[in-house]
Amino acid sequence: MARLFEGSRLVVASHNPGKLGEIADLMRPLGVDTVGARALGLAEPEETGRTFAENAVLKALAAAQESRLPALADDSGLVVPALDDAPGIHSARWAGPDRDFGAAMGRVHEALAAAGHGEAEPEAHFVCALALAWPDGHCEIFEGRVYGRLVWPPRGSKGFGYDPIFVPEGHARTFAEMEPDAKHAISHRADAFGRLVDACFGG
């Protein structure tokens, strides 16, 4: 049985403003105050895991043990089967040290063209692994996914990361063209978050 979260303050182990905003929005109805890792001066640990879940656990445990507060970490990325599942766990690294996701999206497009998929709208999915860790080292892990296709050129300015090139199944707009509430209802992060809430917040 999963451990219940009984506090009122949670560290979000991320320096990504987009992720911080989404997680804060998702946590607000639960009456939980969130604080970002950067605001607490927490360092970003090296992501040495081989999976999204392993990297999420690394980040959550590091933040919980350093802050002495429960911490939630997200590791997520874009998976493109036509590119042998790249960029995958390296999704942020494809954006480089300056987090230039315009360049990262261009890199995806160029790789697809080189693989003979330049004019198609290839299948893709986002994966999100959430790890909720406590200072004593206990950790709960939840994973969510959303499936769709890639489009080019990028469309929309409301999202972040690879959102402007991802159209979820059953929709015509990219994540970056959707209002935040519409994205939150169907995203990989919302899927994982729903599992987290059911297990650790009593549903």
C-alpha positions as CSV (number, residue, x, y, z in Angstrom):
1,M,0.0,0.0,0.0
2,A,1.3,3.4,-0.9
3,R,2.3,5.9,1.8
4,L,-0.1,8.8,2.3
5,F,1.1,12.3,2.0
6,E,0.0,14.2,5.1
7,G,1.9,17.5,4.9
8,S,1.0,20.9,3.5
9,R,4.3,21.8,1.8
10,L,5.9,20.0,-1.1
11,V,9.2,20.7,-2.9
12,V,9.0,20.4,-6.6
13,A,12.4,19.0,-7.6
14,S,12.6,20.9,-10.9
15,H,14.2,24.1,-12.3
16,N,11.9,24.1,-15.3
17,P,9.4,26.9,-15.0
18,G,6.9,25.1,-17.2
19,K,6.9,22.0,-15.1
20,L,6.7,24.0,-11.9
21,G,3.6,25.9,-13.1
22,E,1.8,22.7,-14.2
23,I,2.6,20.8,-11.0
24,A,1.6,23.8,-8.9
25,D,-1.8,24.0,-10.8
26,L,-2.4,20.3,-10.2
27,M,-1.5,20.5,-6.5
28,R,-3.5,23.6,-5.7
29,P,-6.9,21.9,-5.4
30,L,-5.3,19.5,-2.8
31,G,-4.4,22.3,-0.5
32,V,-0.7,21.7,-0.9
33,D,1.8,24.6,-1.2
34,T,4.6,23.9,-3.6
35,V,8.1,25.5,-3.7
36,G,10.6,25.0,-6.5
37,A,14.0,23.6,-6.1
38,R,15.7,26.7,-7.4
39,A,13.9,28.9,-4.7
40,L,15.4,26.7,-2.0
41,G,18.9,26.8,-3.6
42,L,18.9,23.0,-4.4
43,A,21.3,21.8,-7.0
44,E,20.1,19.7,-9.9
45,P,21.5,16.2,-9.5
46,E,23.1,14.5,-12.5
47,E,20.5,12.3,-14.3
48,T,22.3,9.0,-14.6
49,G,19.2,6.8,-14.7
50,R,18.4,4.6,-17.7
51,T,14.6,5.2,-17.5
52,F,12.3,8.1,-16.8
53,A,11.4,6.5,-13.4
54,E,15.0,6.1,-12.3
55,N,15.8,9.8,-13.1
56,A,12.6,10.9,-11.3
57,V,13.6,9.0,-8.2
58,L,17.2,10.4,-8.3
59,K,15.8,14.0,-8.3
60,A,13.1,13.4,-5.8
61,L,15.3,11.7,-3.2
62,A,18.1,14.3,-3.6
63,A,15.6,17.2,-3.0
64,A,13.8,15.5,-0.1
65,Q,17.0,14.7,1.7
66,E,18.6,18.1,1.2
67,S,15.4,20.1,2.0
68,R,14.1,17.7,4.8
69,L,10.7,18.1,3.2
70,P,8.7,15.7,0.9
71,A,9.7,16.2,-2.7
72,L,8.0,15.5,-6.0
73,A,10.1,15.0,-9.1
74,D,9.0,14.7,-12.7
75,D,11.1,13.1,-15.5
76,S,9.3,13.3,-18.8
77,G,10.1,13.3,-22.4
78,L,9.0,12.7,-26.0
79,V,9.3,9.2,-27.5
80,V,9.3,8.8,-31.2
81,P,9.3,5.2,-32.4
82,A,10.5,6.1,-35.9
83,L,13.7,7.5,-34.2
84,D,14.3,4.3,-32.1
85,D,12.4,6.0,-29.2
86,A,14.6,9.1,-29.2
87,P,14.9,11.7,-27.8
88,G,13.3,9.8,-24.8
89,I,15.1,10.3,-21.5
90,H,17.5,12.7,-23.3
91,S,14.6,15.0,-24.3
92,A,15.9,18.0,-22.2
93,R,19.5,17.3,-23.3
94,W,18.5,17.6,-27.0
95,A,17.6,21.3,-26.1
96,G,21.2,21.9,-24.9
97,P,22.4,23.8,-21.9
98,D,20.3,26.8,-22.8
99,R,17.1,24.8,-22.9
100,D,16.5,25.8,-26.5
101,F,13.5,23.7,-27.4
102,G,13.1,25.4,-30.8
103,A,16.5,23.9,-31.7
104,A,15.4,20.5,-30.1
105,M,12.2,20.4,-32.2
106,G,14.3,21.2,-35.3
107,R,16.6,18.4,-34.4
108,V,13.6,16.0,-34.2
109,H,12.4,17.2,-37.6
110,E,15.8,16.8,-39.2
111,A,16.3,13.3,-37.7
112,L,12.9,12.3,-39.1
113,A,13.7,13.6,-42.5
114,A,17.0,11.7,-42.5
115,A,15.1,8.6,-41.5
116,G,12.7,9.1,-44.4
117,H,9.8,10.5,-42.4
118,G,10.1,14.1,-43.3
119,E,6.7,14.6,-44.9
120,A,4.7,12.2,-42.6
121,E,3.1,12.9,-39.3
122,P,4.8,10.1,-37.3
123,E,3.4,8.6,-34.2
124,A,4.9,9.8,-30.9
125,H,4.0,9.8,-27.2
126,F,5.0,11.7,-24.1
127,V,5.9,9.8,-21.0
128,C,5.9,11.3,-17.5
129,A,7.3,9.5,-14.4
130,L,6.5,11.1,-11.0
131,A,8.4,10.2,-7.9
132,L,7.2,11.3,-4.5
133,A,10.0,11.0,-1.9
134,W,10.3,11.6,1.8
135,P,13.4,12.6,3.7
136,D,13.6,9.1,5.2
137,G,14.3,7.7,1.8
138,H,10.8,6.3,1.1
139,C,9.7,6.8,-2.5
140,E,6.5,6.2,-4.5
141,I,6.6,6.1,-8.4
142,F,3.8,6.7,-10.9
143,E,3.9,6.8,-14.7
144,G,1.6,8.3,-17.3
145,R,1.5,8.5,-21.1
146,V,-0.3,10.4,-23.8
147,Y,-0.2,9.2,-27.5
148,G,-0.4,11.3,-30.6
149,R,1.5,12.4,-33.7
150,L,4.1,15.0,-34.6
151,V,3.5,18.0,-37.0
152,W,5.7,20.5,-38.6
153,P,6.2,23.4,-38.4
154,P,5.6,24.0,-34.7
155,R,2.2,25.6,-33.8
156,G,1.1,27.5,-30.7
157,S,2.8,29.4,-27.9
158,K,0.9,28.2,-24.8
159,G,2.9,25.1,-23.9
160,F,6.6,24.4,-23.4
161,G,9.2,21.9,-24.5
162,Y,8.0,19.9,-27.5
163,D,4.4,20.9,-27.1
164,P,4.3,22.9,-30.3
165,I,4.9,19.8,-32.5
166,F,2.7,17.3,-30.6
167,V,-1.0,16.7,-31.4
168,P,-2.7,14.3,-29.0
169,E,-4.9,11.5,-30.3
170,G,-8.4,12.6,-31.0
171,H,-7.5,16.3,-31.3
172,A,-6.5,18.7,-34.1
173,R,-4.6,21.2,-32.0
174,T,-1.1,20.9,-30.6
175,F,-0.5,21.0,-26.9
176,A,0.9,24.5,-27.3
177,E,-2.4,25.6,-29.0
178,M,-4.5,24.3,-26.1
179,E,-5.6,26.3,-23.1
180,P,-3.8,25.0,-20.0
181,D,-6.9,23.4,-18.5
182,A,-7.5,21.5,-21.7
183,K,-4.0,20.2,-21.8
184,H,-4.0,19.3,-18.1
185,A,-7.1,17.1,-18.6
186,I,-5.3,14.8,-21.0
187,S,-1.6,15.1,-20.6
188,H,1.0,12.5,-19.6
189,R,1.6,14.5,-16.5
190,A,-2.1,14.6,-15.6
191,D,-2.3,10.8,-16.2
192,A,0.6,10.2,-13.8
193,F,-0.7,12.8,-11.3
194,G,-4.1,11.1,-11.2
195,R,-2.4,7.9,-10.2
196,L,-0.4,9.7,-7.6
197,V,-3.5,11.4,-6.1
198,D,-5.4,8.1,-5.9
199,A,-2.5,6.3,-4.2
200,C,-1.0,9.0,-1.9
201,F,-3.8,11.6,-1.3
202,G,-6.7,9.3,-0.8
203,G,-8.2,9.8,-4.3
